[in-house]
Amino acid sequence: MTVISWIILGLLAGAIAKVLLPGRDPGGLIGTTLIGIAGAFIGGWISARWLAHPISKDFYDGATWAAAIGGSLVLLVAYRLLFGNSRD
């Protein structure tokens, strides 16, 4: 997959992570979107590096999507823990 497809996958993974983890985010929609993109890259890297599951070149591979969504969820939780009260 190209970088553009990883960005698109990250946007979608961020939206799915937001649906799975509803609530108020410190960064709003733009912050959640950027976290989704970063989560897709990090999830794919972790999957390929330590889980011995190379990322498929197919955009519709389930493991690729699971890695991207998992990375987005982890980053979203970490972001909420670090900056959760900044909007109060």
C-alpha positions in Angstrom: 0.0 0.0 0.0 1.1 3.5 -0.6 1.4 6.3 1.9 -1.9 7.8 0.6 -3.7 4.6 1.2 -2.3 4.4 4.8 -3.6 7.9 5.4 -7.0 7.0 4.1 -7.0 3.8 6.2 -5.9 5.9 9.2 -8.8 8.3 8.7 -11.2 5.5 8.6 -9.5 3.7 11.6 -9.7 6.9 13.6 -13.4 7.2 12.9 -13.9 3.6 13.9 -11.8 4.0 17.1 -13.9 7.1 17.9 -17.1 5.0 17.5 -15.7 2.2 19.7 -14.5 4.7 22.4 -17.1 7.4 22.5 -16.7 10.5 24.7 -15.2 13.9 24.6 -11.7 14.1 23.2 -9.3 16.9 24.1 -8.4 17.4 20.4 -11.8 17.3 18.9 -12.4 15.9 15.4 -9.1 17.1 13.9 -7.1 15.6 16.8 -8.9 12.3 16.6 -8.3 12.2 12.9 -4.6 12.8 13.3 -4.5 10.1 16.0 -6.2 7.7 13.6 -3.5 8.3 11.0 -0.7 7.9 13.4 -2.4 4.8 14.9 -2.6 3.2 11.5 1.1 3.7 10.9 2.1 2.6 14.4 -0.3 -0.4 14.4 1.0 -1.5 11.0 4.6 -1.1 12.1 4.1 -3.1 15.4 2.3 -5.8 13.5 5.0 -6.2 10.9 7.9 -5.8 13.4 6.9 -7.8 16.5 3.9 -9.8 15.7 5.5 -11.5 12.7 2.5 -10.6 10.5 3.6 -8.7 7.5 1.2 -6.1 6.3 -0.6 -7.1 3.2 -0.4 -5.0 0.1 -4.2 -5.4 -0.2 -6.2 -2.5 1.2 -9.1 -4.8 2.3 -7.0 -7.2 4.4 -8.7 -7.8 7.8 -5.4 -8.0 9.7 -4.2 -4.7 8.2 -7.5 -3.1 9.4 -7.3 -4.7 12.8 -3.7 -3.4 13.2 -4.7 0.1 12.2 -7.8 0.2 14.4 -5.9 -1.3 17.3 -3.1 1.3 17.0 -5.7 4.1 16.8 -7.4 2.8 20.0 -4.2 2.6 21.9 -3.1 6.1 20.9 -6.6 7.5 21.6 -6.6 6.0 25.1 -3.1 7.3 25.8 -4.1 10.8 24.5 -7.1 10.9 26.7 -5.0 9.8 29.7 -2.4 12.5 29.1 -4.6 15.4 28.0 -8.1 14.5 29.0 -8.7 17.4 31.4 -7.2 20.1 29.2 -10.6 21.3 28.0 -12.2 21.8 31.4 
